[in-house]
Amino acid sequence: MTGNYLIGLREGLEAALLLVLLLAYLRRTGRTALIPRLWAGVAVAVLLSAGFGALLTFGPQGLTFEAQEAIGGGLSILAVALVTGMVFWMARTARTLGTTLTSRMDAATTAGGWAVAVVAAVTVGREGLETALFLWAAAQASGQTWQPLAGSLAGIATAVLIGWLIGRGTIRLNLATFFRWTGALLIVIAGGVLAYGIHDLQEARILPGLNALAFDLSAAVPPASWYGTLLKGVFNFSPASTWLEVAAWLLYVVPTLAIYLRVVRRPVAARTSPSAPAARTSLAVTKEA
């Protein structure tokens, strides 16, 4: 549940900040009449994300066990790929995101009022669909349904509150540091989802080695114990893992985390460099304010 709370908090806060930027732009340019169109686009994005989550949850139930495992494993790997791309995208484009969004909103307001709704739906909807897929994969890995859902909804609610307070100027939060460290944690969580996806594909007989266990710590870390439940809920840790699961986890987490930590250090150096363009630092200043 803790891991799903973190996912909901990070992804929800990312979407909330994008929305705050769009709202601030409309207010700053005197186009407040278009704000209802913006909220209409957000509503469409939320409905699409919820519908996608429901489809993932209830769609495969009439299939055979092997087919369900194959779909679950494939979608888990896809979720890891999308979340990894999102983490690196935010790390690389944070400094220019504000400029990009305002350019899109400029074009939308020129094209017509409902184009603003489309921009909002695409901007928030992308985050929502990625979040729905990754939360579904994490819930599958944990073997539970309602606890991960409750954790993710609590994280999203917290993100909405923080976004609202930031938009009002009530709180100041070092969002650059927040996104940097939650991105690293998401990579570790994604490693657990990837390992579970590999296990699903082994259950579906698509990948070999289902009975070749690398370790079995079930006696030392009982799945029903509080610490076993905590490790499963936060990191998707399985006390009994195959060699292929362990290899997938190591080959993903170790190099991905090393590359990510190198990438997130670059914006800090660029902000302190006298040659860094002022336009590229605008969002970083906003996010760290």
C-alpha positions as protocol buffer text, in pm:
chain_id: "A"
residue {
  index: 1
  type: MET
  ca { x: 0 y: 0 z: 0 }
}
residue {
  index: 2
  type: THR
  ca { x: 290 y: 236 z: 77 }
}
residue {
  index: 3
  type: GLY
  ca { x: 440 y: 185 z: -268 }
}
residue {
  index: 4
  type: ASN
  ca { x: 105 y: 258 z: -434 }
}
residue {
  index: 5
  type: TYR
  ca { x: 67 y: 570 z: -219 }
}
residue {
  index: 6
  type: LEU
  ca { x: 404 y: 688 z: -347 }
}
residue {
  index: 7
  type: ILE
  ca { x: 303 y: 617 z: -707 }
}
residue {
  index: 8
  type: GLY
  ca { x: -25 y: 804 z: -667 }
}
residue {
  index: 9
  type: LEU
  ca { x: 148 y: 1094 z: -490 }
}
residue {
  index: 10
  type: ARG
  ca { x: 423 y: 1138 z: -748 }
}
residue {
  index: 11
  type: GLU
  ca { x: 210 y: 1092 z: -1059 }
}
residue {
  index: 12
  type: GLY
  ca { x: -77 y: 1293 z: -914 }
}
residue {
  index: 13
  type: LEU
  ca { x: 153 y: 1577 z: -816 }
}
residue {
  index: 14
  type: GLU
  ca { x: 311 y: 1579 z: -1160 }
}
residue {
  index: 15
  type: ALA
  ca { x: -33 y: 1611 z: -1322 }
}
residue {
  index: 16
  type: ALA
  ca { x: -140 y: 1871 z: -1064 }
}
residue {
  index: 17
  type: LEU
  ca { x: 167 y: 2085 z: -1135 }
}
residue {
  index: 18
  type: LEU
  ca { x: 106 y: 2071 z: -1508 }
}
residue {
  index: 19
  type: LEU
  ca { x: -251 y: 2184 z: -1444 }
}
residue {
  index: 20
  type: VAL
  ca { x: -133 y: 2465 z: -1214 }
}
residue {
  index: 21
  type: LEU
  ca { x: 98 y: 2589 z: -1491 }
}
residue {
  index: 22
  type: LEU
  ca { x: -183 y: 2588 z: -1746 }
}
residue {
  index: 23
  type: LEU
  ca { x: -422 y: 2769 z: -1510 }
}
residue {
  index: 24
  type: ALA
  ca { x: -158 y: 3027 z: -1422 }
}
residue {
  index: 25
  type: TYR
  ca { x: -94 y: 3092 z: -1791 }
}
residue {
  index: 26
  type: LEU
  ca { x: -463 y: 3151 z: -1867 }
}
residue {
  index: 27
  type: ARG
  ca { x: -497 y: 3386 z: -1572 }
}
residue {
  index: 28
  type: ARG
  ca { x: -176 y: 3572 z: -1653 }
}
residue {
  index: 29
  type: THR
  ca { x: -282 y: 3630 z: -2014 }
}
residue {
  index: 30
  type: GLY
  ca { x: -636 y: 3738 z: -1921 }
}
residue {
  index: 31
  type: ARG
  ca { x: -806 y: 3434 z: -2075 }
}
residue {
  index: 32
  type: THR
  ca { x: -997 y: 3325 z: -1767 }
}
residue {
  index: 33
  type: ALA
  ca { x: -1309 y: 3263 z: -1979 }
}
residue {
  index: 34
  type: LEU
  ca { x: -1132 y: 2952 z: -2112 }
}
residue {
  index: 35
  type: ILE
  ca { x: -1078 y: 2797 z: -1768 }
}
residue {
  index: 36
  type: PRO
  ca { x: -1410 y: 2598 z: -1779 }
}
residue {
  index: 37
  type: ARG
  ca { x: -1289 y: 2442 z: -2107 }
}
residue {
  index: 38
  type: LEU
  ca { x: -965 y: 2349 z: -1931 }
}
residue {
  index: 39
  type: TRP
  ca { x: -1158 y: 2174 z: -1653 }
}
residue {
  index: 40
  type: ALA
  ca { x: -1370 y: 1994 z: -1913 }
}
residue {
  index: 41
  type: GLY
  ca { x: -1054 y: 1850 z: -2064 }
}
residue {
  index: 42
  type: VAL
  ca { x: -934 y: 1741 z: -1719 }
}
residue {
  index: 43
  type: ALA
  ca { x: -1269 y: 1568 z: -1655 }
}
residue {
  index: 44
  type: VAL
  ca { x: -1239 y: 1376 z: -1983 }
}
residue {
  index: 45
  type: ALA
  ca { x: -885 y: 1270 z: -1889 }
}
residue {
  index: 46
  type: VAL
  ca { x: -997 y: 1145 z: -1547 }
}
residue {
  index: 47
  type: LEU
  ca { x: -1287 y: 947 z: -1695 }
}
residue {
  index: 48
  type: LEU
  ca { x: -1063 y: 789 z: -1960 }
}
residue {
  index: 49
  type: SER
  ca { x: -805 y: 692 z: -1698 }
}
residue {
  index: 50
  type: ALA
  ca { x: -1070 y: 541 z: -1469 }
}
residue {
  index: 51
  type: GLY
  ca { x: -1225 y: 351 z: -1762 }
}
residue {
  index: 52
  type: PHE
  ca { x: -883 y: 221 z: -1865 }
}
residue {
  index: 53
  type: GLY
  ca { x: -818 y: 101 z: -1510 }
}
residue {
  index: 54
  type: ALA
  ca { x: -1156 y: -76 z: -1500 }
}
residue {
  index: 55
  type: LEU
  ca { x: -1084 y: -241 z: -1836 }
}
residue {
  index: 56
  type: LEU
  ca { x: -751 y: -369 z: -1709 }
}
residue {
  index: 57
  type: THR
  ca { x: -910 y: -502 z: -1389 }
}
residue {
  index: 58
  type: PHE
  ca { x: -1221 y: -672 z: -1525 }
}
residue {
  index: 59
  type: GLY
  ca { x: -1140 y: -731 z: -1892 }
}
residue {
  index: 60
  type: PRO
  ca { x: -926 y: -1048 z: -1871 }
}
residue {
  index: 61
  type: GLN
  ca { x: -1143 y: -1231 z: -1615 }
}
residue {
  index: 62
  type: GLY
  ca { x: -1314 y: -1460 z: -1866 }
}
residue {
  index: 63
  type: LEU
  ca { x: -987 y: -1586 z: -2015 }
}
residue {
  index: 64
  type: THR
  ca { x: -790 y: -1899 z: -1931 }
}
residue {
  index: 65
  type: PHE
  ca { x: -529 y: -1890 z: -1656 }
}
residue {
  index: 66
  type: GLU
  ca { x: -241 y: -1898 z: -1906 }
}
residue {
  index: 67
  type: ALA
  ca { x: -395 y: -1617 z: -2112 }
}
residue {
  index: 68
  type: GLN
  ca { x: -449 y: -1402 z: -1801 }
}
residue {
  index: 69
  type: GLU
  ca { x: -90 y: -1456 z: -1692 }
}
residue {
  index: 70
  type: ALA
  ca { x: 41 y: -1375 z: -2041 }
}
residue {
  index: 71
  type: ILE
  ca { x: -160 y: -1051 z: -2055 }
}
residue {
  index: 72
  type: GLY
  ca { x: -62 y: -960 z: -1699 }
}
residue {
  index: 73
  type: GLY
  ca { x: 306 y: -1023 z: -1765 }
}
residue {
  index: 74
  type: GLY
  ca { x: 306 y: -830 z: -2092 }
}
residue {
  index: 75
  type: LEU
  ca { x: 123 y: -531 z: -1943 }
}
residue {
  index: 76
  type: SER
  ca { x: 352 y: -529 z: -1639 }
}
residue {
  index: 77
  type: ILE
  ca { x: 657 y: -503 z: -1864 }
}
residue {
  index: 78
  type: LEU
  ca { x: 483 y: -230 z: -2067 }
}
residue {
  index: 79
  type: ALA
  ca { x: 402 y: -41 z: -1745 }
}
residue {
  index: 80
  type: VAL
  ca { x: 768 y: -56 z: -1640 }
}
residue {
  index: 81
  type: ALA
  ca { x: 876 y: 78 z: -1980 }
}
residue {
  index: 82
  type: LEU
  ca { x: 626 y: 367 z: -1966 }
}
residue {
  index: 83
  type: VAL
  ca { x: 709 y: 466 z: -1610 }
}
residue {
  index: 84
  type: THR
  ca { x: 1082 y: 449 z: -1681 }
}
residue {
  index: 85
  type: GLY
  ca { x: 1034 y: 675 z: -1982 }
}
residue {
  index: 86
  type: MET
  ca { x: 822 y: 913 z: -1773 }
}
residue {
  index: 87
  type: VAL
  ca { x: 1083 y: 935 z: -1496 }
}
residue {
  index: 88
  type: PHE
  ca { x: 1361 y: 1016 z: -1742 }
}
residue {
  index: 89
  type: TRP
  ca { x: 1136 y: 1254 z: -1937 }
}
residue {
  index: 90
  type: MET
  ca { x: 1065 y: 1457 z: -1625 }
}
residue {
  index: 91
  type: ALA
  ca { x: 1431 y: 1458 z: -1527 }
}
residue {
  index: 92
  type: ARG
  ca { x: 1541 y: 1586 z: -1867 }
}
residue {
  index: 93
  type: THR
  ca { x: 1264 y: 1830 z: -1954 }
}
residue {
  index: 94
  type: ALA
  ca { x: 1176 y: 1986 z: -1617 }
}
residue {
  index: 95
  type: ARG
  ca { x: 1365 y: 2306 z: -1699 }
}
residue {
  index: 96
  type: THR
  ca { x: 1184 y: 2358 z: -2031 }
}
residue {
  index: 97
  type: LEU
  ca { x: 841 y: 2217 z: -1946 }
}
residue {
  index: 98
  type: GLY
  ca { x: 690 y: 2554 z: -1859 }
}
residue {
  index: 99
  type: THR
  ca { x: 792 y: 2701 z: -2195 }
}
residue {
  index: 100
  type: THR
  ca { x: 661 y: 2396 z: -2381 }
}
residue {
  index: 101
  type: LEU
  ca { x: 322 y: 2409 z: -2209 }
}
residue {
  index: 102
  type: THR
  ca { x: 274 y: 2780 z: -2269 }
}
residue {
  index: 103
  type: SER
  ca { x: 360 y: 2732 z: -2637 }
}
residue {
  index: 104
  type: ARG
  ca { x: 97 y: 2461 z: -2666 }
}
residue {
  index: 105
  type: MET
  ca { x: -158 y: 2674 z: -2485 }
}
residue {
  index: 106
  type: ASP
  ca { x: -82 y: 2969 z: -2713 }
}
residue {
  index: 107
  type: ALA
  ca { x: -153 y: 2753 z: -3016 }
}
residue {
  index: 108
  type: ALA
  ca { x: -468 y: 2614 z: -2853 }
}
residue {
  index: 109
  type: THR
  ca { x: -616 y: 2953 z: -2770 }
}
residue {
  index: 110
  type: THR
  ca { x: -548 y: 3064 z: -3127 }
}
residue {
  index: 111
  type: ALA
  ca { x: -717 y: 2752 z: -3269 }
}
residue {
  index: 112
  type: GLY
  ca { x: -1030 y: 2791 z: -3054 }
}
residue {
  index: 113
  type: GLY
  ca { x: -1167 y: 2748 z: -2703 }
}
residue {
  index: 114
  type: TRP
  ca { x: -1218 y: 2372 z: -2721 }
}
residue {
  index: 115
  type: ALA
  ca { x: -856 y: 2326 z: -2826 }
}
residue {
  index: 116
  type: VAL
  ca { x: -772 y: 2426 z: -2469 }
}
residue {
  index: 117
  type: ALA
  ca { x: -978 y: 2128 z: -2349 }
}
residue {
  index: 118
  type: VAL
  ca { x: -782 y: 1902 z: -2583 }
}
residue {
  index: 119
  type: VAL
  ca { x: -449 y: 2030 z: -2448 }
}
residue {
  index: 120
  type: ALA
  ca { x: -566 y: 1970 z: -2090 }
}
residue {
  index: 121
  type: ALA
  ca { x: -704 y: 1625 z: -2174 }
}
residue {
  index: 122
  type: VAL
  ca { x: -380 y: 1518 z: -2344 }
}
residue {
  index: 123
  type: THR
  ca { x: -153 y: 1669 z: -2076 }
}
residue {
  index: 124
  type: VAL
  ca { x: -339 y: 1521 z: -1778 }
}
residue {
  index: 125
  type: GLY
  ca { x: -464 y: 1211 z: -1961 }
}
residue {
  index: 126
  type: ARG
  ca { x: -116 y: 1089 z: -2045 }
}
residue {
  index: 127
  type: GLU
  ca { x: -24 y: 1097 z: -1677 }
}
residue {
  index: 128
  type: GLY
  ca { x: -354 y: 931 z: -1586 }
}
residue {
  index: 129
  type: LEU
  ca { x: -323 y: 643 z: -1832 }
}
residue {
  index: 130
  type: GLU
  ca { x: 37 y: 574 z: -1731 }
}
residue {
  index: 131
  type: THR
  ca { x: -62 y: 584 z: -1365 }
}
residue {
  index: 132
  type: ALA
  ca { x: -359 y: 350 z: -1416 }
}
residue {
  index: 133
  type: LEU
  ca { x: -143 y: 94 z: -1596 }
}
residue {
  index: 134
  type: PHE
  ca { x: 141 y: 106 z: -1344 }
}
residue {
  index: 135
  type: LEU
  ca { x: -93 y: 93 z: -1044 }
}
residue {
  index: 136
  type: TRP
  ca { x: -273 y: -205 z: -1197 }
}
residue {
  index: 137
  type: ALA
  ca { x: 59 y: -382 z: -1253 }
}
residue {
  index: 138
  type: ALA
  ca { x: 169 y: -303 z: -896 }
}
residue {
  index: 139
  type: ALA
  ca { x: -163 y: -432 z: -759 }
}
residue {
  index: 140
  type: GLN
  ca { x: -120 y: -753 z: -959 }
}
residue {
  index: 141
  type: ALA
  ca { x: 230 y: -793 z: -818 }
}
residue {
  index: 142
  type: SER
  ca { x: 106 y: -747 z: -461 }
}
residue {
  index: 143
  type: GLY
  ca { x: -180 y: -994 z: -509 }
}
residue {
  index: 144
  type: GLN
  ca { x: -431 y: -746 z: -364 }
}
residue {
  index: 145
  type: THR
  ca { x: -688 y: -511 z: -512 }
}
residue {
  index: 146
  type: TRP
  ca { x: -849 y: -276 z: -263 }
}
residue {
  index: 147
  type: GLN
  ca { x: -546 y: -192 z: -48 }
}
residue {
  index: 148
  type: PRO
  ca { x: -336 y: -76 z: -347 }
}
residue {
  index: 149
  type: LEU
  ca { x: -636 y: 118 z: -479 }
}
residue {
  index: 150
  type: ALA
  ca { x: -688 y: 286 z: -142 }
}
residue {
  index: 151
  type: GLY
  ca { x: -318 y: 369 z: -118 }
}
residue {
  index: 152
  type: SER
  ca { x: -305 y: 518 z: -468 }
}
residue {
  index: 153
  type: LEU
  ca { x: -621 y: 723 z: -415 }
}
residue {
  index: 154
  type: ALA
  ca { x: -479 y: 857 z: -88 }
}
residue {
  index: 155
  type: GLY
  ca { x: -160 y: 953 z: -273 }
}
residue {
  index: 156
  type: ILE
  ca { x: -354 y: 1126 z: -550 }
}
residue {
  index: 157
  type: ALA
  ca { x: -568 y: 1312 z: -294 }
}
residue {
  index: 158
  type: THR
  ca { x: -251 y: 1430 z: -117 }
}
residue {
  index: 159
  type: ALA
  ca { x: -108 y: 1541 z: -452 }
}
residue {
  index: 160
  type: VAL
  ca { x: -422 y: 1738 z: -537 }
}
residue {
  index: 161
  type: LEU
  ca { x: -406 y: 1914 z: -199 }
}
residue {
  index: 162
  type: ILE
  ca { x: -36 y: 1998 z: -241 }
}
residue {
  index: 163
  type: GLY
  ca { x: -95 y: 2120 z: -597 }
}
residue {
  index: 164
  type: TRP
  ca { x: -382 y: 2342 z: -479 }
}
residue {
  index: 165
  type: LEU
  ca { x: -170 y: 2489 z: -198 }
}
residue {
  index: 166
  type: ILE
  ca { x: 120 y: 2553 z: -439 }
}
residue {
  index: 167
  type: GLY
  ca { x: -117 y: 2719 z: -686 }
}
residue {
  index: 168
  type: ARG
  ca { x: -243 y: 2951 z: -412 }
}
residue {
  index: 169
  type: GLY
  ca { x: 112 y: 3027 z: -300 }
}
residue {
  index: 170
  type: THR
  ca { x: 35 y: 2890 z: 47 }
}
residue {
  index: 171
  type: ILE
  ca { x: 330 y: 2650 z: 65 }
}
residue {
  index: 172
  type: ARG
  ca { x: 679 y: 2640 z: -80 }
}
residue {
  index: 173
  type: LEU
  ca { x: 811 y: 2294 z: -163 }
}
residue {
  index: 174
  type: ASN
  ca { x: 1142 y: 2188 z: -315 }
}
residue {
  index: 175
  type: LEU
  ca { x: 979 y: 1990 z: -594 }
}
residue {
  index: 176
  type: ALA
  ca { x: 1306 y: 1930 z: -776 }
}
residue {
  index: 177
  type: THR
  ca { x: 1435 y: 1730 z: -478 }
}
residue {
  index: 178
  type: PHE
  ca { x: 1097 y: 1558 z: -438 }
}
residue {
  index: 179
  type: PHE
  ca { x: 1084 y: 1440 z: -799 }
}
residue {
  index: 180
  type: ARG
  ca { x: 1451 y: 1343 z: -796 }
}
residue {
  index: 181
  type: TRP
  ca { x: 1420 y: 1102 z: -503 }
}
residue {
  index: 182
  type: THR
  ca { x: 1073 y: 969 z: -580 }
}
residue {
  index: 183
  type: GLY
  ca { x: 1197 y: 897 z: -931 }
}
residue {
  index: 184
  type: ALA
  ca { x: 1474 y: 682 z: -785 }
}
residue {
  index: 185
  type: LEU
  ca { x: 1224 y: 501 z: -561 }
}
residue {
  index: 186
  type: LEU
  ca { x: 991 y: 444 z: -856 }
}
residue {
  index: 187
  type: ILE
  ca { x: 1274 y: 272 z: -1043 }
}
residue {
  index: 188
  type: VAL
  ca { x: 1318 y: 30 z: -752 }
}
residue {
  index: 189
  type: ILE
  ca { x: 942 y: -30 z: -734 }
}
residue {
  index: 190
  type: ALA
  ca { x: 931 y: -79 z: -1111 }
}
residue {
  index: 191
  type: GLY
  ca { x: 1203 y: -344 z: -1072 }
}
residue {
  index: 192
  type: GLY
  ca { x: 966 y: -543 z: -851 }
}
residue {
  index: 193
  type: VAL
  ca { x: 685 y: -504 z: -1105 }
}
residue {
  index: 194
  type: LEU
  ca { x: 919 y: -621 z: -1381 }
}
residue {
  index: 195
  type: ALA
  ca { x: 1020 y: -928 z: -1180 }
}
residue {
  index: 196
  type: TYR
  ca { x: 653 y: -1010 z: -1120 }
}
residue {
  index: 197
  type: GLY
  ca { x: 580 y: -965 z: -1491 }
}
residue {
  index: 198
  type: ILE
  ca { x: 857 y: -1215 z: -1569 }
}
residue {
  index: 199
  type: HIS
  ca { x: 699 y: -1453 z: -1317 }
}
residue {
  index: 200
  type: ASP
  ca { x: 362 y: -1415 z: -1490 }
}
residue {
  index: 201
  type: LEU
  ca { x: 518 y: -1503 z: -1825 }
}
residue {
  index: 202
  type: GLN
  ca { x: 677 y: -1806 z: -1660 }
}
residue {
  index: 203
  type: GLU
  ca { x: 336 y: -1907 z: -1523 }
}
residue {
  index: 204
  type: ALA
  ca { x: 197 y: -1873 z: -1876 }
}
residue {
  index: 205
  type: ARG
  ca { x: 475 y: -2108 z: -2000 }
}
residue {
  index: 206
  type: ILE
  ca { x: 607 y: -1836 z: -2231 }
}
residue {
  index: 207
  type: LEU
  ca { x: 937 y: -1809 z: -2041 }
}
residue {
  index: 208
  type: PRO
  ca { x: 1122 y: -2105 z: -1888 }
}
residue {
  index: 209
  type: GLY
  ca { x: 1261 y: -2157 z: -1539 }
}
residue {
  index: 210
  type: LEU
  ca { x: 945 y: -2144 z: -1326 }
}
residue {
  index: 211
  type: ASN
  ca { x: 1079 y: -2408 z: -1085 }
}
residue {
  index: 212
  type: ALA
  ca { x: 1439 y: -2286 z: -1085 }
}
residue {
  index: 213
  type: LEU
  ca { x: 1443 y: -2084 z: -763 }
}
residue {
  index: 214
  type: ALA
  ca { x: 1735 y: -1852 z: -693 }
}
residue {
  index: 215
  type: PHE
  ca { x: 1630 y: -1832 z: -327 }
}
residue {
  index: 216
  type: ASP
  ca { x: 1338 y: -1912 z: -100 }
}
residue {
  index: 217
  type: LEU
  ca { x: 1321 y: -1695 z: 211 }
}
residue {
  index: 218
  type: SER
  ca { x: 962 y: -1785 z: 297 }
}
residue {
  index: 219
  type: ALA
  ca { x: 1068 y: -1925 z: 635 }
}
residue {
  index: 220
  type: ALA
  ca { x: 1264 y: -1612 z: 731 }
}
residue {
  index: 221
  type: VAL
  ca { x: 1024 y: -1366 z: 564 }
}
residue {
  index: 222
  type: PRO
  ca { x: 674 y: -1519 z: 580 }
}
residue {
  index: 223
  type: PRO
  ca { x: 447 y: -1353 z: 320 }
}
residue {
  index: 224
  type: ALA
  ca { x: 173 y: -1315 z: 584 }
}
residue {
  index: 225
  type: SER
  ca { x: 400 y: -1143 z: 839 }
}
residue {
  index: 226
  type: TRP
  ca { x: 391 y: -767 z: 886 }
}
residue {
  index: 227
  type: TYR
  ca { x: 741 y: -721 z: 746 }
}
residue {
  index: 228
  type: GLY
  ca { x: 672 y: -958 z: 458 }
}
residue {
  index: 229
  type: THR
  ca { x: 357 y: -761 z: 377 }
}
residue {
  index: 230
  type: LEU
  ca { x: 552 y: -434 z: 407 }
}
residue {
  index: 231
  type: LEU
  ca { x: 827 y: -550 z: 170 }
}
residue {
  index: 232
  type: LYS
  ca { x: 567 y: -680 z: -73 }
}
residue {
  index: 233
  type: GLY
  ca { x: 360 y: -362 z: -58 }
}
residue {
  index: 234
  type: VAL
  ca { x: 651 y: -120 z: -94 }
}
residue {
  index: 235
  type: PHE
  ca { x: 901 y: -298 z: -317 }
}
residue {
  index: 236
  type: ASN
  ca { x: 694 y: -592 z: -456 }
}
residue {
  index: 237
  type: PHE
  ca { x: 949 y: -821 z: -291 }
}
residue {
  index: 238
  type: SER
  ca { x: 883 y: -1192 z: -331 }
}
residue {
  index: 239
  type: PRO
  ca { x: 1049 y: -1424 z: -74 }
}
residue {
  index: 240
  type: ALA
  ca { x: 1067 y: -1700 z: -337 }
}
residue {
  index: 241
  type: SER
  ca { x: 1209 y: -1581 z: -670 }
}
residue {
  index: 242
  type: THR
  ca { x: 1336 y: -1762 z: -977 }
}
residue {
  index: 243
  type: TRP
  ca { x: 1675 y: -1700 z: -1133 }
}
residue {
  index: 244
  type: LEU
  ca { x: 1511 y: -1526 z: -1427 }
}
residue {
  index: 245
  type: GLU
  ca { x: 1321 y: -1287 z: -1195 }
}
residue {
  index: 246
  type: VAL
  ca { x: 1638 y: -1201 z: -1004 }
}
residue {
  index: 247
  type: ALA
  ca { x: 1832 y: -1148 z: -1327 }
}
residue {
  index: 248
  type: ALA
  ca { x: 1560 y: -922 z: -1468 }
}
residue {
  index: 249
  type: TRP
  ca { x: 1551 y: -716 z: -1147 }
}
residue {
  index: 250
  type: LEU
  ca { x: 1928 y: -671 z: -1136 }
}
residue {
  index: 251
  type: LEU
  ca { x: 1966 y: -599 z: -1508 }
}
residue {
  index: 252
  type: TYR
  ca { x: 1693 y: -333 z: -1486 }
}
residue {
  index: 253
  type: VAL
  ca { x: 1741 y: -164 z: -1148 }
}
residue {
  index: 254
  type: VAL
  ca { x: 2121 y: -138 z: -1128 }
}
residue {
  index: 255
  type: PRO
  ca { x: 2197 y: 23 z: -1468 }
}
residue {
  index: 256
  type: THR
  ca { x: 1871 y: 223 z: -1483 }
}
residue {
  index: 257
  type: LEU
  ca { x: 1923 y: 372 z: -1138 }
}
residue {
  index: 258
  type: ALA
  ca { x: 2288 y: 454 z: -1216 }
}
residue {
  index: 259
  type: ILE
  ca { x: 2194 y: 631 z: -1541 }
}
residue {
  index: 260
  type: TYR
  ca { x: 1905 y: 814 z: -1373 }
}
residue {
  index: 261
  type: LEU
  ca { x: 2125 y: 947 z: -1093 }
}
residue {
  index: 262
  type: ARG
  ca { x: 2370 y: 1079 z: -1353 }
}
residue {
  index: 263
  type: VAL
  ca { x: 2088 y: 1248 z: -1547 }
}
residue {
  index: 264
  type: VAL
  ca { x: 1932 y: 1423 z: -1246 }
}
residue {
  index: 265
  type: ARG
  ca { x: 2266 y: 1577 z: -1149 }
}
residue {
  index: 266
  type: ARG
  ca { x: 2299 y: 1756 z: -1484 }
}
residue {
  index: 267
  type: PRO
  ca { x: 2013 y: 2008 z: -1438 }
}
residue {
  index: 268
  type: VAL
  ca { x: 2162 y: 2119 z: -1107 }
}
residue {
  index: 269
  type: ALA
  ca { x: 2497 y: 2194 z: -1274 }
}
residue {
  index: 270
  type: ALA
  ca { x: 2320 y: 2368 z: -1563 }
}
residue {
  index: 271
  type: ARG
  ca { x: 2125 y: 2595 z: -1327 }
}
residue {
  index: 272
  type: THR
  ca { x: 2443 y: 2707 z: -1155 }
}
residue {
  index: 273
  type: SER
  ca { x: 2631 y: 2761 z: -1482 }
}
residue {
  index: 274
  type: PRO
  ca { x: 2649 y: 3126 z: -1590 }
}
residue {
  index: 275
  type: SER
  ca { x: 2610 y: 3019 z: -1953 }
}
residue {
  index: 276
  type: ALA
  ca { x: 2276 y: 2843 z: -1893 }
}
residue {
  index: 277
  type: PRO
  ca { x: 1992 y: 3024 z: -2078 }
}
residue {
  index: 278
  type: ALA
  ca { x: 1745 y: 3195 z: -1848 }
}
residue {
  index: 279
  type: ALA
  ca { x: 1446 y: 3058 z: -2038 }
}
residue {
  index: 280
  type: ARG
  ca { x: 1551 y: 2702 z: -1965 }
}
residue {
  index: 281
  type: THR
  ca { x: 1557 y: 2757 z: -1589 }
}
residue {
  index: 282
  type: SER
  ca { x: 1209 y: 2908 z: -1559 }
}
residue {
  index: 283
  type: LEU
  ca { x: 1029 y: 2589 z: -1464 }
}
residue {
  index: 284
  type: ALA
  ca { x: 1304 y: 2479 z: -1225 }
}
residue {
  index: 285
  type: VAL
  ca { x: 1265 y: 2807 z: -1038 }
}
residue {
  index: 286
  type: THR
  ca { x: 888 y: 2761 z: -1029 }
}
residue {
  index: 287
  type: LYS
  ca { x: 913 y: 2405 z: -911 }
}
residue {
  index: 288
  type: GLU
  ca { x: 1166 y: 2475 z: -640 }
}
residue {
  index: 289
  type: ALA
  ca { x: 986 y: 2783 z: -514 }
}
